[in-house]
Amino acid sequence: MVRRNLNRGKRNQAYNTVTRRNVWPQYERLEPRCLLAAGDLDASFGNGGQVTTDLGAVDVINSVAVQLDQRLVAAGTKGLSVALARYTPEGALDTTFGAGGIVTHDFGAGHYGGAEMVRIQTDGKIVVAGYTGIAGSTQGDWFLARYDTGGDLDPSFGNGGFVIRQFGMTYEGARDLVIQPDGKLVALGFAGTSHGVYDVVMIRCNPDGSLDDGSVADSTPGDSFGIDGVIRTDIDDSDSAFGLALAQDGDLIAVGTTGGGHQSQTQFLA
């Protein structure tokens, strides 16, 4: 993980400036300075702007979120397990989170899982979306998970902190997630077969992880999202969504690819 300065000016040497005193211009020379150019590594973060964390397996970061206190939460995989890590603003592991700054979760023997997106709720809880399935096969499902600020699974969400969703296809997974102002969660991903036939899928969950299906038990009864909380879109044979954004008016914007197969893909915005 690296951090770069994106809001600094270009490198500048000593220069003259004009001040106005008693209407007459006066000239003062400032001391020589060198500002970081936009995009330079931030030397105040980690080791010269970079942080490397070895979890002891094939480790991948897929997403990172910034808390209100500027601590960073990274989410991805450790081998076949979901992995989270939290860092201080300076890039050190935050030892108040999980075990020494690290949280991992596996789905049992013979299964795999990984986090694709992490978001921070206004109350500081951490929400993760991703995939899980049977190791050595193409079978996969969606999962959502919520953790408290210390890295423990939130028992008030889903089943012990986890929600697993299946859509009747072989290969499924969530890739992005947004949190609405009312606390509802919208996840975007795909569902398809091992033969490359995929549909775009979007679900909305209540703050407790249940589907926003408009039922009596729903947080907003009678206000269903799609059909029983699910929207499934078939654009072409091979459709896949990668990004989701929440507009100020509440509309949802999805981006991805569509086409007749792996050799013919077109970008879409919906």
C-alpha positions, 0 to 999 in steps of 0.5 A: 500500500502506498500513499501519494501527495495529490494536492501539492504544487510542483517543485518550486525554488525561491521566488519573489512576492509582492506585498502592499504597504501604504499603497506602494508595492514592496518586494520581499524574498522568501526563503528557498523551499521545495514542495512535494510534486503532486503524485510523489510518495508521502515520506511521512507514511510508512517507509518512504510512502509505502507499507508492506504487510506479510500475512504469511500467505498469498496476500492481496489488498483489493480495497481500502477505506479511510475512517473519520479519524484518518485510520486506514482499513484495507480488505482483501485475501490471505490465501483462501481467507478474507483478510482485513488490516487497519493502519494508523495515519502514519502507516503502522498497524493499529494494534487496537484492531483485531490481533495486532491490526489484522483480522482474518476469517475463513469459511471452513475446510474446503472453502475459500473467500475474499473481500472485494470492497470495504466501506465505513459506516457513519457509526464507524462499523466496517462493512465488507463485500466479496465472494466465497465458494468451494475450493477447487471448483467454480462454485461461488456465492456472495457474502457481506460482513460487518465488523465493529470498530475493534474488528469483531464481527457484528452479531446484529448483522445477518447470521453472526455478522455474515450474510451469504447470498445465492442466486441459483448460478454456479459462479457468483460474487459481489464486487462493490458496495455503497451505504445509503444515508438511511443505513441500507447497503447496496451491493453490486456484482455478478451471477453466472455459469462456468461457461462465461454467461453472466448477469449483472446483479444488485441487491439492497439490504436493510441495516441488519443484513436482511434483503430489502424486500418490502415485507412486514419485517423490512425496515421500510415495509412496502418499499421493495428494492427490485424483486424481493430486494434483488435486481438482475440485469441481462444485457448480453451473454457475458455481463459483469459489473465492477463499480457502483456509485450513489448519486446525490439524488439517491440514484445508483450508477453501475459500470462494467462490461458486456458482450457476446463472450470474452473476445468481444467486450463492451463497457457499459454505464447504467 
